[in-house]
Amino acid sequence: MPLTRYLDGGAHILPADESLIRFAMTNGERVIGIDVPIPVMRQRFGGEPDLAPLELFARNQAAIEAAASQSYDRTATPNDLLDMGPEDFDTGPASPQR
C-alpha cells in the first residue's frame, strides 16, 4: 500500500539522535514515522555543505517520500516506524532541486 504525505506535523531533527530527520506519512489507516539519516540524504542529494538538513529535506521531499513509500511496500514496519538507509534510494542520478 503506497504511503502519502501526512499533513499534520512536519519534518524535524530527532533530539535523541541529531543525525536523523523524522517525518510522517500515512498508509490511509495509520501514521508511519520515517527516519532518514542526514548523511544518507547529503550523499544522495548533495547540496551546499552549509545547507541546513531540514532545507535539504524540503528541497528533495518528493523524492524522499517516493523512496519511503517504495521501501514501506517491501519492509515490515510492525511498530509503524520505517528506518531508511542508502539501500532505499535508487542508484540512478539524483535530481536535487535547487
ABEGO torsion letter per residue (X at the ends): XBBBBBABEBBBBBAABAABBBBBBBAGABBBBBBBBAAAAAAAAEEBAABBAAAAAAAAAAAAAAAAAAAAAABBBAAGBBBBBAAABBABBBBBBX
